[in-house]
């Protein structure tokens, strides 16, 4: 788990966490500067710095899993002009690179890798032309000879840390040899010799599939295989870590550098891995791919083969370790998605829609030409029911397309490129943020906001599916191996592909008008136009309130004592105090009428005509802005959600308690004191139901006007929070008093009276948010 107990920081109007876990947190595909070649004029935009990423507020895990570094402490962030004038590491842009004012066009972009990164991945490992004998690193029984591999890792003389540049160069021929060796094997031979060494990953089939990829001529398959391999490998290494440690490190970089893994595999072995993944100074293949920086042709197949080889070697070392220690490797369970119906934003995609989508891909300005094969492969995978593959291929391309829009609309084309470990790079979170690093307004959300749409569809959808803590956090979980790829739900893939089609349609020229207006595309665009966030805290609060109201509406159906037998329970007669409370509730309702829809209140029965599920549903349908919610709004929502949750728990306790007592009463197993408790429960239900419904109404009315909290001055804001917390304290006490082991029903009545007096006082003084919104 990640981000457990981490504190948020404020950036602009958003509260976010820095990504705590990924190997490239210091910068995607970063590289040590000292040994890199000079910028190559053949690579437009080489050496360009990119922007950082930070994640939204989390209590557990980051949403992206792939994050960048912000400006170093004590320094000022670069302005766009400064960033344009400087390349990565402070180098001037080489001849032919785009200046800060030029616009990048999809067809004109030849690479999204900065020159140092392109050199490291595409050239450095090919400089040594030596032919390496596979027998040097492979025993006759097929086991990896690790000393022969680790000797190719070079170290700096100054501090004996890994010299990544020399190591990549030295390991190049070894990777080539491994790739050639694997290509010489049939799948049956590979399975016989290596399948058992992948069992430790709990993803044997994925690694066997990656072997098949090495025989493929399709470059997209190699990239896809690498993304799947690295996510499964990270998950497996985390399981191994837990053999010796308690909490798996948040950063893959820290995981690979941990003493626990070094104890199991050896430090030299872990250093080999860090050359390929886990360090922003190494090849950092995982981040370059998952961020959508690498085109299919830029990922050498031999690195995929080498990681497959190393994974098998790790399995051999682990088997020896477990035999020696008599340990057992336990795999953490996969994430299982529930309530998939909550994710439904688009109708089911059929072959006709997908065929039109392929036409959009070829002509949409959202798609970089060099990335076109990824898009085609993603749609093909969906058609073939390979849903995890489809989503894994699409997510980085959505990021690449949005990055193109981001750099164009904000006039910073240099940030289209990935950068070195010391520089900044641009990912989903910054692209969707309200402000840029220099505090200027980010123009991308403005471009994404369609005037005809009722919401910020693209931004809301991406935050829902990728970022929000209570959402599915698809890329987070896919990139860290938390999802079983073989059982990935079609429902989720359908939504991601549907979203991709709508954004392709949005950014297609007029020549595509006939396709945009096609009868099968229109429903998709209509769904997009009315999309509302499902997983923002505001949206979750709406859902909580309605679920609680449904629970309270079950109370009238609770089995009670028949009228002719009521006299057997002494003291069940009407209670004057309960009637007083109900009268107070009616008075408060009359004050709230002005802030509710017309014709929702009957003077004859204000409680049962107003405190209804129908009214809450009508109020909940009110659109509330969720994008870029200020801190005060989120603080209010947090408290209201706690209040709602406590109300729901009270309702559940009342339902369970009433059913139990009624059964005991029928069976005549209630003792005298228990019968007296049952009487007080039945009496309390009379006023508890309208009180809880009143609180839910207050929550909903305040939520509708929640952005008005920003109008309060600091003192009034704190007083308002104090009032909300007092209501929360009341509901928490209700949970305690109505619990089976307490049954303090008389105390509940007194507590309710005090709270109603407080609510009426606040309402009289018009200090609620609904009053400010008028």
FIVOMAR-529211 format. One record per residue (C-alpha): x, y, z. Coordinates in steps of 0.25 Angstrom, whole numbers, plus 5000, padded with zeros to 4 digits. Example, Ala and Ser with C-alpha at 12.3 -4.5 7.8 and 13.67 -1.06 7.14 Angstrom:
% residues 2
504949825031
505549965029
This chain:
% residues 774
500050005000
500450144997
500250285003
499850225016
499850345026
500450445016
500150585017
499650675006
500250795001
499550914994
499850954980
498951064974
497551024978
497750874979
498250794990
499150684985
500150574989
501550554982
501550414976
502250334986
502550204979
502950204964
504450174960
504450304952
503850404963
505050494961
504750504946
504350404935
505450334929
506450424936
507950414932
509250454939
509750574932
511250564933
511450454923
510350484913
510750524899
510450664894
509150694888
508950634875
508350734865
507650614858
506650604869
505750724870
505550784884
506650694890
506950724904
505650804907
505150804921
503750764924
502850784935
502550714949
501450644953
500750634967
499550554971
498250594977
498050574992
498150424996
498050345009
498550215003
499050204989
499450294978
498550294966
499650304956
500850224961
501650304951
502150444956
503150544954
504050644962
503750784965
504750894965
505850874975
505650934989
506151084990
505951104975
504951174967
504151094956
504451134942
503551214934
503151164921
504051264914
505251214923
504851074921
504751094906
506151164905
506851044913
506950904910
506950794920
508150814930
508250954926
508750934911
508351024900
507350964890
508150904879
507950944864
506650904859
505950894872
504650964874
504651094881
503751124892
502751194883
502551094872
501450994872
501650844871
500750774860
500450624861
501150594848
502350674851
502750614864
503850504861
504050464876
503550494890
504850454896
505850564899
507250544893
507950494905
506850394908
506750354893
508250334893
508250244905
507050154901
507250144886
508850154884
509650144897
509349994898
509749974884
511150044884
511949914888
511949824876
512549704883
511849574881
511549514895
511449364897
510149324904
510849204910
511649304919
510349344927
509549214925
509849084931
509648954925
508348934933
507849064929
508149144941
508649284941
510049304945
509849434952
511349464955
511549474940
510349564939
510749654951
512149674946
511549764935
511049864945
512049974946
512250074958
512750214960
514050224966
513650344975
512550274983
512450134977
511050164973
510550104960
511050164948
509850154939
510450204926
511550104926
510649994931
509650014920
510750014910
511449884916
510149804917
509749834903
510449714896
509849624908
508449674905
508649644890
509149504893
507949474902
507049524891
507649434881
507649314890
506149334893
505849344878
506549214876
505649144886
504249084882
503149124892
503148974897
504548984900
504449114907
503249054915
504048934919
505349004923
504749134929
503249124933
503549084947
504449194950
503349294948
502349234958
502849324968
502249444961
500849384962
500749424947
501449314940
500449324928
500849474926
502349444925
502149324915
501349424907
502449524907
503349414902
502449394890
502549544888
504049534885
503649454873
502749564868
503049664857
502049764863
502849874871
501549904879
501549764885
502949784891
502549904898
501249844903
502049724908
502949814915
501849894922
501249764927
502549704931
502949814939
501649834946
501649684950
503049684954
502849804963
501749734970
502549604972
503749674977
502749744988
502349604992
503749554994
504049685002
502949645011
503649515015
504649605023
503949735025
502549785029
502149905020
502549895005
503350025001
502550124994
503550154983
504050044974
505350114975
505350094990
504849944988
506049914979
507049984988
506449915001
507249825010
506149725010
506249694995
507749704996
507749595007
506949504998
507549534984
508849604987
509249744985
509949724972
508749654966
507849774970
508849874964
508649794950
507149814951
507249964955
508049984941
506749944934
505649994944
505550064957
506550174955
506250304948
507750304944
507650164937
506850124925
505550144933
504750064923
503550054931
503250204933
503650244919
502550144914
501550164924
501550314922
501450304907
502750364903
503350244895
502850214881
502750064877
504050074869
504850134881
504850014890
505849904887
505349764888
506649724894
506349794907
504949724908
505749594906
506749634917
505649664927
505049534924
506349464926
506649534939
505249504945
505449354943
506849374949
506149434961
505249314962
506449224963
507149304974
505749314982
505549164981
506949144987
506649244998
505349185002
505949045003
507049095012
506049185021
504849085020
504049215017
502749215009
502449334999
501049385001
500449464989
499649584993
498149574987
497849644974
496849764975
495449724971
494549834965
493149834971
491949914967
492349924953
491049984949
491550114956
492550124945
491650124933
491750254926
491650204911
490850094904
491349964900
492349984889
492049894876
492849864864
492249984856
492650084866
494050024867
494250024852
493850174852
494850194863
495950144855
495650254844
495650354855
497050304860
497650324846
497150464844
497050524858
497950634863
497950574876
498850454872
500350474869
500650404856
501850324863
500850274873
499850224863
500150074864
499850074879
498450134876
498150024865
498749914874
497849964886
496549964878
496949824872
497249774886
495849814890
495149744878
495949624882
495449624896
496849654902
496249764911
497449784920
498349794908
497449894901
497449984914
498949974916
499250024902
498250134902
498550204915
499950244912
499450294898
498350374905
499350444913
500250464901
499050534893
498750614905
500150654906
500150704892
498950784895
499550844908
500850884901
500150944889
499051024897
500051074908
501151104897
502251014903
502550904892
503850864899
502950804910
502550694900
503850624903
504250544914
505450594922
506650554930
506650524945
506950664949
505850724940
504350734940
503350664932
501850674929
500850564932
499350554935
499250624948
499950754944
499250754931
497850754938
498350844949
497750984950
499051064949
500451034943
501651034952
501851184949
500451214955
499851244941
498551184938
498651054931
497951064917
497650914915
496450904924
495851024916
496150954903
495550824908
494250894913
493250884902
492250994902
491150904899
491450814910
490850824924
492150784931
493650784929
493450644924
494950604920
495550654933
494450594942
494550464935
496050454936
496050494951
494950394953
495650274946
497050304950
497150394962
496050404972
496350314984
495050244983
495050224968
495650104961
496950174959
497250084947
498650124943
499150124957
498649984959
499049934946
500449994946
500749934960
500249794957
499049804966
498049744956
497849604950
498149634935
497449514931
496049554938
496149704935
494649744934
494149774920
493249884927
494449964930
495149954917
493849994910
493850124918
495350154915
495150124900
493850204900
494550324906
495650314896
494650314884
493950434889
495250514891
495750464877
494450514871
494550654879
495850674872
495650634858
495450734847
494250774839
494650664828
494150564838
492750634840
492050514834
492650414844
492450514856
490950514853
490850364850
489650304857
490550214866
491550324870
490450424875
490050334887
491450334892
491550484890
490250504897
490750424909
491950504910
491150634910
490350594922
491450524930
491650564945
492750524954
492450394961
493650384971
493950524975
493650544990
492450634987
491850524978
492150414988
491450504999
490150504990
490150354989
490350335004
489250425007
488250354998
488750215003
488450265017
487050315014
486750185008
487150115021
486350205029
485150185020
485150035024
484750075039
483250085037
483349935032
484049895045
483249785052
482649845065
481749805076
480249785072
479349895077
478449805085
479749755092
480349895094
479849905108
480749785112
481949865111
481849965122
482150115118
481850105103
480850215104
481150345096
482250425101
482150575103
483650595101
483650525088
482450605083
483250735087
484450685078
483550665066
482950805068
484350865068
484650785055
483450845049
483850985052
485250965046
484650915034
483751035032
485051125033
485651035022
484551045012
485051165005
486351085001
485550964995
484850944982
483450994981
482250914985
482950814994
482350845007
480950815012
480450905024
479750785029
480950695030
482250765028
483150655033
482550545024
482350635012
483750695013
484750595019
484550505007
485550424998
484850494986
485350634991
486750584994
486850524980
486350654974
487350734981
488450634978
488250654964
488750794965
490050804958
491150844967
492550884962
493550774966
494750814958
495750894966
494950894979
495650994989
496150945002
494951005010
493950935001
494750795003
494850815018
493350845019
493050725010
493950635019
493150665031
491750655025
492150515020
492550475034
491150525039
490450445028
491250315031
490950325046
489450345042
489450225034
490150145045
489050185055
487950145045
488550005043
488749995058
487250025060
486749935049
487649815055
487249845069
485749855067
485749725059
486549655070
485649715082
484349675074
484749535072
485149525087
483849585091
483049485082
483849375088
483549435102
485049435105
485149575110
485449605124
484749715131
485849815129
485949775114
484549795112
484649935118
485849955108
484949915097
483950015101
484950125101
485450085087
484050085081
483750215087
485050275082
484850225068
483750325067
484650445068
485950385063
485450365049
485050505046
486250555053
487250475044
486450515032
486550665036
488050645037
488150585023
487250695018
488250795024
489450725018
488850725004
488450875005
489850915010
490450824999
489650894988
490251034993
491550974998
492451074989
491851184997
492751155008
493851225001
493051355004
493151345019
494251415026
495251335034
494551355047
493151325042
493751205035
494351145047
493051165055
492251095043
493250975044
493050975059
491550965057
491750855047
492650775057
491650795068
490550725059
491650615056
491850595071
490350585073
490250475062
491550405068
490850405082
489550345075
490350235070
490950205084
489550215091
488750135081
489850015080
489349885086
490249895098
489850025102
488350055099
488350195105
487050235099
486650335110
488050405108
487750405093
486550485095
487250595103
488350595094
487450615082
486750735089
488050805091
488450785076
487150835071
487250955079
488650985073
488150955059
486951055061
487851165066
488851155055
487651155045
487051275052
488351355050
488451305036
489851255037
489751135028
490351125014
488951125008
488651265014
489951315007
489551254994
488251334993
